[in-house]
Amino acid sequence: MANATTDRIELFLNANHAEAETHPVADGTALVFSRRCPDKESPNEDAAALIVSNSGSAVLAVADGFGGQPAGEQASRIALESLTESVKEALSAGDTLRTGILDGFERANEAINAMGVGAATTMVAVEIDDGSVRPYHVGDSMALVVGQRGKTKLQTVSHSPVGYAVESGMLHEADALHHEDLHIVSNMLGSSEMRIEIGTHVQLRPWDTVLIASDGVFDNIPTQEVAELIRTGPLTKVAKLLAAECDQRMRNPREGQASKPDDLSFILFRLRG
């Protein structure tokens, strides 16, 4: 890592994509999609980022701001700008991506707190290096890794009362999507009690699919359905299917389906070959 530098940084702020953008990243391909809530006139409070080093490693990140306009949009922007600056500095100093990511979360938390307006944001980031993935997150934006046959190889736990209830087995996920407390988040950037959860490394196979996303995905589609949507087919087709299914459920829910209109952002990633 000593000779690594930041090769490319892509920030997606207040985006309103009609379709996902394709970017070469870390021996693979990433598709980025971010769109504001249906029928919403105010800015998209979600944001996304790609941070690519010249050594072939990368950091992918999604932030979901809240606290009302314009504070939510500012919080997610600050979070990703802080992350990109910290990763850039870490690589230049010969430090690890892990150091840069953790410093980025801490820097973002301090900067959002300093706004003094009650703004906050979630953030999920994954480190892609040497064919493996490792997640870092605060809040209920999630990371998911699915094998070609549908096996879930990695899934972060949402930092929320509902997320913990599902993880403990006290609440079924199908019921969680209709729970009255689904909107409550118990850990966020912009809080004096912010804590960063670090996941384990997972080695990727060529057809494994990595997804990081704001709750616009997971509050509308059960995780197992998301896994089925993303596990096979060209990544461009997967991105279209996921965006379309989220849009349909936000706009025209069917009986028994969850429906939570929200800003929507996700990044999909697969290794080449």
URHUJO-V577832 format. One record per residue. N is the residue number from 0. OMEGA is omega in whole degrees, -180 to 180 (none if undefined). D_CENTER is the distance of its C-alpha to the mean C-alpha in Angstrom with 2 decimals. Layout:
N:OMEGA:D_CENTER
N:OMEGA:D_CENTER
This chain:
0:-172:24.67
1:-178:27.60
2:-176:27.99
3:172:24.37
4:177:23.40
5:-179:20.56
6:-176:21.39
7:174:18.96
8:177:16.31
9:176:14.67
10:-180:13.26
11:-174:12.41
12:-179:13.72
13:-179:15.19
14:175:14.80
15:-174:16.39
16:168:16.16
17:175:18.76
18:-175:17.28
19:175:14.63
20:-179:15.52
21:-179:16.36
22:172:16.29
23:-175:17.98
24:166:16.00
25:180:17.38
26:-180:19.88
27:-178:17.67
28:176:16.06
29:173:12.64
30:-175:12.32
31:178:10.35
32:176:10.78
33:-177:10.71
34:-179:13.57
35:-178:15.11
36:179:16.40
37:178:19.52
38:179:22.71
39:180:21.09
40:-178:22.97
41:-174:21.19
42:174:18.33
43:-180:14.71
44:173:13.09
45:174:9.52
46:-179:8.99
47:-179:7.50
48:170:9.36
49:178:11.17
50:-172:13.64
51:178:16.32
52:180:19.40
53:179:22.86
54:180:23.01
55:176:20.49
56:-178:17.61
57:171:14.25
58:176:11.06
59:-175:7.83
60:174:5.39
61:177:3.66
62:-178:6.26
63:-176:8.21
64:174:11.82
65:-176:14.77
66:178:18.42
67:-180:19.92
68:-3:20.49
69:-172:20.54
70:-179:19.19
71:178:15.68
72:179:15.32
73:-178:16.93
74:-180:14.82
75:177:11.45
76:180:13.62
77:-179:15.27
78:-177:12.25
79:175:11.18
80:177:14.91
81:179:15.65
82:-178:13.22
83:179:14.69
84:-179:18.15
85:178:17.98
86:178:16.86
87:180:19.56
88:-179:22.10
89:180:21.45
90:180:21.97
91:-179:25.04
92:-178:26.43
93:178:26.07
94:-178:23.60
95:172:20.81
96:180:17.15
97:179:16.75
98:-180:19.02
99:-179:17.29
100:-180:13.83
101:176:15.60
102:179:17.80
103:177:15.01
104:-179:13.64
105:-180:17.33
106:179:18.25
107:-179:15.62
108:179:16.84
109:-177:20.39
110:180:20.00
111:175:18.46
112:-177:21.16
113:176:23.70
114:176:23.07
115:-178:25.05
116:180:24.04
117:180:21.91
118:178:18.60
119:176:15.37
120:167:11.60
121:171:8.77
122:172:6.44
123:178:4.50
124:173:6.25
125:176:8.28
126:176:11.91
127:-177:13.74
128:177:17.45
129:176:20.59
130:178:19.07
131:-180:17.01
132:176:13.43
133:-178:12.61
134:173:9.62
135:179:9.71
136:173:8.36
137:178:10.10
138:-174:10.18
139:165:9.00
140:-165:5.25
141:171:5.49
142:-178:6.18
143:173:9.30
144:-175:12.12
145:175:15.04
146:-177:18.47
147:-180:20.65
148:175:22.72
149:179:19.98
150:176:19.84
151:-177:16.67
152:179:16.55
153:175:13.58
154:177:11.78
155:179:10.49
156:179:12.45
157:178:11.45
158:-178:13.41
159:177:15.68
160:180:19.22
161:179:18.36
162:179:15.68
163:179:18.35
164:177:21.02
165:-179:19.42
166:-179:18.89
167:-178:22.51
168:-180:23.89
169:-177:25.29
170:177:23.40
171:-176:22.76
172:180:19.38
173:177:21.35
174:-178:22.91
175:-178:19.78
176:178:18.46
177:-175:21.78
178:-177:22.07
179:-180:23.22
180:-177:20.99
181:-176:17.67
182:-175:16.79
183:178:17.57
184:-173:15.07
185:180:16.95
186:-174:14.99
187:169:13.57
188:-173:13.93
189:-180:17.31
190:178:19.10
191:-179:21.94
192:-180:20.88
193:175:17.30
194:-177:16.61
195:176:14.11
196:-180:13.58
197:178:13.94
198:179:13.91
199:175:16.56
200:173:16.85
201:178:16.86
202:-177:19.05
203:169:17.98
204:-173:20.61
205:-177:20.94
206:173:19.86
207:179:16.95
208:175:13.73
209:176:10.30
210:166:7.42
211:-171:3.67
212:171:3.56
213:-177:5.27
214:173:8.58
215:174:10.30
216:-167:9.90
217:173:10.72
218:179:13.29
219:-178:15.15
220:176:15.20
221:-174:16.07
222:-179:14.06
223:176:17.17
224:176:17.49
225:180:14.00
226:179:15.13
227:-180:18.36
228:-169:16.97
229:-168:14.99
230:-177:17.37
231:179:20.13
232:178:21.25
233:-175:20.48
234:177:16.86
235:178:17.94
236:178:19.38
237:180:16.39
238:179:14.24
239:-180:17.22
240:-178:17.68
241:179:14.22
242:-179:14.36
243:-179:18.00
244:176:17.68
245:-179:15.22
246:-179:17.65
247:-177:20.61
248:176:19.62
249:-173:18.87
250:-172:22.17
251:-177:24.53
252:174:23.76
253:-179:26.20
254:179:28.08
255:179:26.22
256:173:22.75
257:177:20.17
258:-180:19.65
259:178:17.49
260:-174:17.42
261:168:14.42
262:-173:12.43
263:177:10.11
264:175:7.30
265:172:5.95
266:175:6.84
267:-179:9.56
268:169:11.68
269:171:15.20
270:174:18.02
271:174:21.06
272:none:24.08
